[in-house]
Amino acid sequence: MLMSMLFVAIVMVTMVAAAPVGHLRLGAVQLLSLSMVNILGAMPFCALGLFIGTLATGKSAPALVICSICR
């Protein structure tokens, strides 16, 4: 979970650094809250991946995910 949250944090730093280029006008509080929502929003997907990992082996996990999406 920590690695995915770190990855999202790196992506958010890149997005915030590019905000002036795209003429994004957000205040510091808005940018901070957006970053926190995105970083903490990665946690449910990590939990979902861990849950799938308990149900399936490494070779069958991709098929399990695809079958659950197609339903």
Buried (B, 14 or more C-beta within 10 A) or exposed (E): EEEBBEEBBEBBEEBBEEEEEEEEEEEEEEBEEBBEEBBEEBEEEBEEEEEBEEEBEEEEBEEEBEEEEEE
